[in-house]
Amino acid sequence: MEGLPQPSSSARTVVAVTGAICDALIPALGPLRELFNLYLARKMEEYRQVLIDEIEARGVTALEDLTEGQIEFIIPASYRFFEQVRLGDYEHNLRVLARYLAGRLAATEPIRESGDVGRFARQLEYLDLKTLKVMANALLLRDKLDADDTSDFVSGEGLKHHFPEQFQDTSLSSVRSSLAVLSSRGLLGPDGVPQLGKTEETYFVTPDGYALSKLLLQQRATQYDD
């Protein structure tokens, strides 16, 4: 990340840090550079504001308010966020990632790893709204059935049965496909053990899946029930 501001007194605001990262991610592309720059600069600025809003919503407005650990976290973590913007990930995923980053920054735990943001970005990358809806309802199903963290209880049939209003226009095979994708991302854990009377694969919500589901449910009213 050559050319990015280092954690020092010269980098005093979140706005300055995110602005420098946006500039660093716009490459030279010959004749297409101007067109690309206009498009990417607009997207970078749009999501820079999204990220700033999420951070400021948690009471952080300037680097003077941050600990050294938080400063060391925000630069590589926000760089990873803007890399997802550059790659053209979906708006709904970028907003979830911004909320995740802001939450990690403002968390009270003493250890903050920027790699957590990178791993979460890879797990979230290019997931469609249908699959995010499956993930959010997987957590609701766990709570509804009062299952523990290791129980294999999430299935396509279970989701369609318990949440018909959510999946009335979604086929069972499509829900099962989303469950398989979420499992491949480490957001759900497959049971994989043959059981008497078992008709399909069942899953449990992993810690990463729990974190994502909570973020989705926080924004569900405005983004995930369309």
N, C-alpha and C positions, 0 to 999 in steps of 0.2 A: 504494500500500500504506500509506495513512494509518493511523496508530495503531499500526503495528508497531514493535517495539524497534529502535533504530538500533545499529550496531556501536559500542558504547561500554562503559565499565566497568559500566554498570547491567545489561547483558545478559551474564551470566556463564556460563550453562550451556546446553547444547543442549536440555535439558528445558524451560527457560524460553522459549527462542525458539520451539520447536515448539508449546508450549502457547498462546502469544500468537497464533500464526498460526491455530491451530484456532479460537480464539475469534473472530478477525476474519472467518472464512469462514461463520459462522452468521448468516444474515440475519433480519430481522423479516418474518413472514409472516401477520400478523393472527391470526385464530382458530386457524390451523394451526401457529402458532409453537411452542407447547409440544411438540406431537407431533413436529414436524420437529426441534426442538432435541434432544429425547431420542434420536431415531434418529441424527442426525448427530453429536452429541457422543459417542455410543457408538462409531461408526465412526471418528471422528477419534482418539479415545483408543486404539482398537485398532491403527490404523496408525501412530500416533505411536510406540507401543511397537515396532512392526516397524522403523520407521526408526531409532529410538534403538539397537535391538539391532544393526542392521547397522553403524551408525556406531561403536558401542562395540566391535564385533568387530574393528574396524580400529585399536583402541587410542586412540580419541578419546572423552573423557568430559566435558570442560569446555572452554569457550571460552578459558580461560587457556592451553590447549595449542595453540591455533590461531594461524596467522599472520594478518596483516591481510587478505591476499588470501583466505584460507579463510573468515574472518568475513564478508567482503563477498559471498562465494559462497553460504554456507549459508542466509542469510535469504531471498533471492528464490528460490533453488533449492528449498528446503523448502516455501515458499509454493506453488510450482508443483506439487509432489508432493501437498500437501493439497487443492489444487484438483481433482486427479484423483480423490481420495477423495470430495470433495463431489459430483462429477459421476457417481459410481457406477461407475467402471471396474471390470473384473473383478479378483478377488483375486489371480490369478496375475500379472496385469500390474502391479498395485501393488507386489507383492513384488519383481518384477524391477526396477521403477523405483526402489524404495528401495535395492536393492543397487547400482544404477548410480550414484545420487546419492552414496551412501557411498563408493564407489570413487573417484569424481571428487574428493570432499572430501579423501580420504587420499592421493591420487596425488602423486607427487613432482614432476610437471611444474610449472613456475612459473606457468603461465596456467590459470586456471579460470574458465570462462564459465557463468553461470547459464542463459544461453540454450541451452546444450547440453542441459540437463535439459528445458527446454521443448520443444525440437525432438525429443528422444528420446521424450518423453511423447506427442507427436502421432503419431510413427511407431508407437508401441506401442499407442495408444489402441484399446480394444475388440477387439483381436485375440483370436480364440478359441484354445483349446488345440490344435486340429488344425493351425491355421496356424503356431503356435509350434513344433509338432513338425516341420513341414516346414522351418522356418527352421533349427532345430538340426541336422537331418539334412543340410541343404544344405551346412553347413560340414564335417560328417563326410564327405560325398561328395567335397568338394574335396580333403580330406586323403587319402582312399582312392584317388583317381585321380591324386594328386600333381600337381594342376593349379595354375597360377600365378594371381595375383589378377585377371588380365584374361581368362582363358579362359572361354568360354561352354560350360559343361559340365553345369549343373544343369537337369534336366528331370523331368517327372512320371514318365516311363518309367524314367529312370535311378534315381530314388529308390525306386520300387516294386521294381525289379530288384535293387538292391544292399541294400535294407533291407526285405525282405519281412515280417519279424517286426514292424516298426513300422507298416506300411501294409497289412497283409493284410485289414483290415476297412474300408479307405478306397478308394473308387473312384478310377480314374485321373483322371476329370473333376474330382473333388473336390480332388485334389492339384494339378492344373493351375490350378484356381480360386485356391487358396491362393498359388501361385507368382505369379499375376497380381496379387493383393492386395499381396503383399510387394514386388513391383516398383513398384506405384503409390506405396508408402511410401518408396521410395528405399533399401530394404534389399537388394534384388536389382537388378541391371542387366540389361535385356533385350538379347540379341544383335541381333535384328531384321534380320539379313542372310540372304537366301536362300542355301541351300547344297544341293548335290546330295545327295539321299537324306534330307534333313532332314524329319521328320514332325511336329515340334511346336516351339514357341518354346523356346529355351534361354537360360539366365541365368548371370551370375557374381555372386559375393558382394561387395557394396560394403563400404567401411570401416565404415559404420554397421551393416550386416548382420552383419559379423564381430563387432563389439562386442556386439550382441544375442545372437548365437549362442553366444558364450563365456559370457555370463551364463546362458543357458538350459541349457547343458551342465553348468554348475556345480550347478544345482539339479535336474537331470533325474531323478535317482534317486527323489526324493520328490514331484515335482510334474508331470512332463511325460510319464510313461509310463503314466498311468492308462488 
